[in-house]
Amino acid sequence: MEEYRDAVRGREVSLVDLLDRLLGTGAVVSGSLTLGIAGVDLVRVDLRALLSSVNDGVPSPWRGGGPL
């Protein structure tokens, strides 16, 4: 990981290039939120999302290939 940080340190990257790379390779975003009072958990929300592009090399996961 340290090698990667050294390679990109001081390098300017445009938002379009970053988004293109992110969607080209895909990414998983996950998180958790817990609401509670006095140490008692009342509500818990978990989030997991997959960000990826769909093209000829990566077909749509839905039947027929169309949108939901």
N, CA, C and O atoms as a GROMACS GRO file, in nm:
protein
  272
    1MET      N    1   0.083  -0.119   0.000
    1MET     CA    2   0.000   0.000   0.000
    1MET      C    3   0.088   0.126   0.000
    1MET      O    4   0.055   0.225  -0.064
    2GLU      N    5   0.197   0.120   0.071
    2GLU     CA    6   0.288   0.235   0.078
    2GLU      C    7   0.346   0.269  -0.060
    2GLU      O    8   0.366   0.386  -0.092
    3GLU      N    9   0.373   0.165  -0.141
    3GLU     CA   10   0.425   0.188  -0.276
    3GLU      C   11   0.323   0.265  -0.360
    3GLU      O   12   0.360   0.354  -0.437
    4TYR      N   13   0.196   0.231  -0.344
    4TYR     CA   14   0.089   0.298  -0.419
    4TYR      C   15   0.079   0.444  -0.377
    4TYR      O   16   0.064   0.532  -0.462
    5ARG      N   17   0.088   0.471  -0.248
    5ARG     CA   18   0.081   0.609  -0.200
    5ARG      C   19   0.196   0.692  -0.255
    5ARG      O   20   0.178   0.808  -0.293
    6ASP      N   21   0.315   0.634  -0.259
    6ASP     CA   22   0.430   0.706  -0.313
    6ASP      C   23   0.413   0.734  -0.462
    6ASP      O   24   0.457   0.838  -0.511
    7ALA      N   25   0.348   0.642  -0.534
    7ALA     CA   26   0.331   0.658  -0.679
    7ALA      C   27   0.234   0.770  -0.713
    7ALA      O   28   0.251   0.837  -0.815
    8VAL      N   29   0.131   0.792  -0.630
    8VAL     CA   30   0.031   0.892  -0.661
    8VAL      C   31   0.050   1.023  -0.586
    8VAL      O   32  -0.022   1.120  -0.613
    9ARG      N   33   0.142   1.028  -0.495
    9ARG     CA   34   0.166   1.151  -0.418
    9ARG      C   35   0.213   1.263  -0.511
    9ARG      O   36   0.306   1.244  -0.589
   10GLY      N   37   0.150   1.378  -0.501
   10GLY     CA   38   0.188   1.492  -0.583
   10GLY      C   39   0.134   1.488  -0.725
   10GLY      O   40   0.164   1.578  -0.804
   11ARG      N   41   0.057   1.388  -0.759
   11ARG     CA   42   0.004   1.374  -0.894
   11ARG      C   43  -0.140   1.425  -0.897
   11ARG      O   44  -0.220   1.389  -0.811
   12GLU      N   45  -0.172   1.509  -0.994
   12GLU     CA   46  -0.307   1.561  -1.008
   12GLU      C   47  -0.391   1.463  -1.091
   12GLU      O   48  -0.349   1.418  -1.197
   13VAL      N   49  -0.508   1.432  -1.040
   13VAL     CA   50  -0.599   1.340  -1.109
   13VAL      C   51  -0.733   1.410  -1.123
   13VAL      O   52  -0.788   1.461  -1.025
   14SER      N   53  -0.786   1.413  -1.245
   14SER     CA   54  -0.915   1.478  -1.265
   14SER      C   55  -1.027   1.386  -1.217
   14SER      O   56  -1.010   1.265  -1.209
   15LEU      N   57  -1.140   1.446  -1.185
   15LEU     CA   58  -1.255   1.370  -1.136
   15LEU      C   59  -1.305   1.272  -1.241
   15LEU      O   60  -1.349   1.162  -1.207
   16VAL      N   61  -1.300   1.310  -1.368
   16VAL     CA   62  -1.345   1.222  -1.476
   16VAL      C   63  -1.256   1.099  -1.484
   16VAL      O   64  -1.307   0.988  -1.501
   17ASP      N   65  -1.124   1.116  -1.473
   17ASP     CA   66  -1.034   1.001  -1.476
   17ASP      C   67  -1.057   0.909  -1.357
   17ASP      O   68  -1.055   0.787  -1.372
   18LEU      N   69  -1.079   0.967  -1.241
   18LEU     CA   70  -1.105   0.888  -1.121
   18LEU      C   71  -1.235   0.809  -1.134
   18LEU      O   72  -1.239   0.691  -1.100
   19LEU      N   73  -1.340   0.874  -1.183
   19LEU     CA   74  -1.468   0.807  -1.202
   19LEU      C   75  -1.460   0.698  -1.308
   19LEU      O   76  -1.519   0.591  -1.291
   20ASP      N   77  -1.387   0.724  -1.416
   20ASP     CA   78  -1.368   0.624  -1.521
   20ASP      C   79  -1.297   0.501  -1.466
   20ASP      O   80  -1.337   0.388  -1.496
   21ARG      N   81  -1.196   0.521  -1.389
   21ARG     CA   82  -1.122   0.409  -1.332
   21ARG      C   83  -1.206   0.333  -1.230
   21ARG      O   84  -1.203   0.210  -1.225
   22LEU      N   85  -1.280   0.407  -1.149
   22LEU     CA   86  -1.365   0.345  -1.047
   22LEU      C   87  -1.472   0.257  -1.111
   22LEU      O   88  -1.492   0.144  -1.069
   23LEU      N   89  -1.542   0.309  -1.213
   23LEU     CA   90  -1.647   0.233  -1.278
   23LEU      C   91  -1.591   0.121  -1.366
   23LEU      O   92  -1.657   0.019  -1.385
   24GLY      N   93  -1.471   0.140  -1.419
   24GLY     CA   94  -1.409   0.037  -1.501
   24GLY      C   95  -1.368  -0.085  -1.422
   24GLY      O   96  -1.379  -0.198  -1.472
   25THR      N   97  -1.322  -0.066  -1.300
   25THR     CA   98  -1.279  -0.178  -1.218
   25THR      C   99  -1.385  -0.220  -1.118
   25THR      O  100  -1.387  -0.335  -1.076
   26GLY      N  101  -1.472  -0.129  -1.079
   26GLY     CA  102  -1.576  -0.158  -0.982
   26GLY      C  103  -1.528  -0.130  -0.840
   26GLY      O  104  -1.408  -0.131  -0.812
   27ALA      N  105  -1.622  -0.107  -0.752
   27ALA     CA  106  -1.590  -0.081  -0.612
   27ALA      C  107  -1.709  -0.121  -0.527
   27ALA      O  108  -1.823  -0.116  -0.571
   28VAL      N  109  -1.680  -0.159  -0.405
   28VAL     CA  110  -1.784  -0.194  -0.309
   28VAL      C  111  -1.781  -0.090  -0.198
   28VAL      O  112  -1.676  -0.062  -0.140
   29VAL      N  113  -1.897  -0.032  -0.169
   29VAL     CA  114  -1.910   0.066  -0.062
   29VAL      C  115  -1.995   0.002   0.047
   29VAL      O  116  -2.104  -0.050   0.019
   30SER      N  117  -1.947   0.005   0.171
   30SER     CA  118  -2.026  -0.052   0.280
   30SER      C  119  -2.018   0.038   0.401
   30SER      O  120  -1.920   0.110   0.422
   31GLY      N  121  -2.122   0.033   0.482
   31GLY     CA  122  -2.125   0.115   0.601
   31GLY      C  123  -2.233   0.066   0.696
   31GLY      O  124  -2.318  -0.015   0.660
   32SER      N  125  -2.227   0.115   0.817
   32SER     CA  126  -2.322   0.075   0.919
   32SER      C  127  -2.354   0.195   1.006
   32SER      O  128  -2.266   0.275   1.038
   33LEU      N  129  -2.480   0.208   1.045
   33LEU     CA  130  -2.525   0.318   1.130
   33LEU      C  131  -2.614   0.260   1.238
   33LEU      O  132  -2.709   0.187   1.210
   34THR      N  133  -2.582   0.292   1.364
   34THR     CA  134  -2.662   0.244   1.477
   34THR      C  135  -2.707   0.362   1.560
   34THR      O  136  -2.626   0.444   1.603
   35LEU      N  137  -2.837   0.370   1.583
   35LEU     CA  138  -2.893   0.475   1.668
   35LEU      C  139  -2.937   0.413   1.800
   35LEU      O  140  -3.004   0.310   1.801
   36GLY      N  141  -2.899   0.475   1.910
   36GLY     CA  142  -2.936   0.420   2.039
   36GLY      C  143  -2.946   0.529   2.144
   36GLY      O  144  -2.900   0.641   2.124
   37ILE      N  145  -3.008   0.493   2.255
   37ILE     CA  146  -3.023   0.583   2.369
   37ILE      C  147  -2.978   0.509   2.494
   37ILE      O  148  -3.018   0.395   2.518
   38ALA      N  149  -2.894   0.572   2.571
   38ALA     CA  150  -2.846   0.518   2.699
   38ALA      C  151  -2.785   0.380   2.682
   38ALA      O  152  -2.806   0.292   2.766
   39GLY      N  153  -2.710   0.360   2.576
   39GLY     CA  154  -2.641   0.233   2.555
   39GLY      C  155  -2.729   0.122   2.500
   39GLY      O  156  -2.684   0.008   2.490
   40VAL      N  157  -2.854   0.152   2.466
   40VAL     CA  158  -2.945   0.052   2.410
   40VAL      C  159  -2.963   0.082   2.261
   40VAL      O  160  -3.009   0.190   2.224
   41ASP      N  161  -2.925  -0.014   2.177
   41ASP     CA  162  -2.939   0.004   2.032
   41ASP      C  163  -3.086  -0.005   1.993
   41ASP      O  164  -3.154  -0.102   2.025
   42LEU      N  165  -3.135   0.098   1.924
   42LEU     CA  166  -3.275   0.103   1.882
   42LEU      C  167  -3.292   0.073   1.733
   42LEU      O  168  -3.382  -0.002   1.695
   43VAL      N  169  -3.206   0.131   1.650
   43VAL     CA  170  -3.216   0.115   1.505
   43VAL      C  171  -3.078   0.087   1.450
   43VAL      O  172  -2.981   0.154   1.486
   44ARG      N  173  -3.069  -0.011   1.362
   44ARG     CA  174  -2.942  -0.040   1.296
   44ARG      C  175  -2.967  -0.048   1.146
   44ARG      O  176  -3.058  -0.116   1.100
   45VAL      N  177  -2.884   0.024   1.069
   45VAL     CA  178  -2.895   0.026   0.923
   45VAL      C  179  -2.760  -0.014   0.866
   45VAL      O  180  -2.658   0.047   0.897
   46ASP      N  181  -2.760  -0.117   0.781
   46ASP     CA  182  -2.639  -0.160   0.712
   46ASP      C  183  -2.655  -0.131   0.564
   46ASP      O  184  -2.763  -0.148   0.507
   47LEU      N  185  -2.546  -0.087   0.501
   47LEU     CA  186  -2.548  -0.051   0.360
   47LEU      C  187  -2.434  -0.121   0.289
   47LEU      O  188  -2.320  -0.116   0.334
   48ARG      N  189  -2.466  -0.184   0.178
   48ARG     CA  190  -2.363  -0.240   0.090
   48ARG      C  191  -2.406  -0.209  -0.053
   48ARG      O  192  -2.518  -0.239  -0.093
   49ALA      N  193  -2.316  -0.149  -0.128
   49ALA     CA  194  -2.348  -0.113  -0.266
   49ALA      C  195  -2.231  -0.149  -0.356
   49ALA      O  196  -2.115  -0.134  -0.317
   50LEU      N  197  -2.261  -0.197  -0.474
   50LEU     CA  198  -2.161  -0.229  -0.574
   50LEU      C  199  -2.170  -0.126  -0.686
   50LEU      O  200  -2.276  -0.109  -0.746
   51LEU      N  201  -2.059  -0.059  -0.713
   51LEU     CA  202  -2.053   0.040  -0.821
   51LEU      C  203  -1.971  -0.020  -0.935
   51LEU      O  204  -1.855  -0.055  -0.916
   52SER      N  205  -2.031  -0.031  -1.052
   52SER     CA  206  -1.960  -0.088  -1.165
   52SER      C  207  -2.029  -0.044  -1.294
   52SER      O  208  -2.146  -0.008  -1.293
   53SER      N  209  -1.955  -0.046  -1.401
   53SER     CA  210  -2.014  -0.014  -1.531
   53SER      C  211  -2.060  -0.144  -1.598
   53SER      O  212  -2.014  -0.253  -1.564
   54VAL      N  213  -2.151  -0.130  -1.694
   54VAL     CA  214  -2.201  -0.244  -1.770
   54VAL      C  215  -2.170  -0.218  -1.916
   54VAL      O  216  -2.208  -0.114  -1.971
   55ASN      N  217  -2.101  -0.312  -1.979
   55ASN     CA  218  -2.068  -0.300  -2.121
   55ASN      C  219  -2.063  -0.441  -2.181
   55ASN      O  220  -2.109  -0.536  -2.118
   56ASP      N  221  -2.009  -0.455  -2.301
   56ASP     CA  222  -2.002  -0.586  -2.365
   56ASP      C  223  -1.917  -0.684  -2.286
   56ASP      O  224  -1.947  -0.804  -2.284
   57GLY      N  225  -1.811  -0.636  -2.223
   57GLY     CA  226  -1.724  -0.723  -2.143
   57GLY      C  227  -1.785  -0.761  -2.010
   57GLY      O  228  -1.756  -0.868  -1.956
   58VAL      N  229  -1.871  -0.674  -1.956
   58VAL     CA  230  -1.939  -0.698  -1.829
   58VAL      C  231  -2.088  -0.682  -1.855
   58VAL      O  232  -2.139  -0.571  -1.848
   59PRO      N  233  -2.158  -0.791  -1.884
   59PRO     CA  234  -2.299  -0.778  -1.919
   59PRO      C  235  -2.385  -0.742  -1.798
   59PRO      O  236  -2.342  -0.754  -1.683
   60SER      N  237  -2.506  -0.697  -1.826
   60SER     CA  238  -2.600  -0.662  -1.721
   60SER      C  239  -2.641  -0.786  -1.642
   60SER      O  240  -2.660  -0.893  -1.700
   61PRO      N  241  -2.653  -0.775  -1.510
   61PRO     CA  242  -2.693  -0.892  -1.430
   61PRO      C  243  -2.841  -0.923  -1.440
   61PRO      O  244  -2.883  -1.029  -1.392
   62TRP      N  245  -2.923  -0.837  -1.501
   62TRP     CA  246  -3.066  -0.859  -1.509
   62TRP      C  247  -3.101  -0.931  -1.637
   62TRP      O  248  -3.035  -0.915  -1.740
   63ARG      N  249  -3.204  -1.010  -1.630
   63ARG     CA  250  -3.251  -1.085  -1.745
   63ARG      C  251  -3.292  -0.990  -1.857
   63ARG      O  252  -3.367  -0.895  -1.833
   64GLY      N  253  -3.246  -1.012  -1.975
   64GLY     CA  254  -3.279  -0.926  -2.089
   64GLY      C  255  -3.184  -0.808  -2.104
   64GLY      O  256  -3.183  -0.744  -2.209
   65GLY      N  257  -3.104  -0.778  -2.003
   65GLY     CA  258  -3.004  -0.672  -2.011
   65GLY      C  259  -3.056  -0.532  -2.001
   65GLY      O  260  -2.978  -0.437  -2.009
   66GLY      N  261  -3.187  -0.515  -1.983
   66GLY     CA  262  -3.245  -0.381  -1.975
   66GLY      C  263  -3.244  -0.328  -1.832
   66GLY      O  264  -3.202  -0.397  -1.740
   67PRO      N  265  -3.289  -0.206  -1.816
   67PRO     CA  266  -3.296  -0.149  -1.681
   67PRO      C  267  -3.406  -0.216  -1.600
   67PRO      O  268  -3.491  -0.286  -1.654
   68LEU      N  269  -3.404  -0.192  -1.470
   68LEU     CA  270  -3.508  -0.251  -1.384
   68LEU      C  271  -3.639  -0.198  -1.424
   68LEU      O  272  -3.741  -0.233  -1.366
   0.00000   0.00000   0.00000
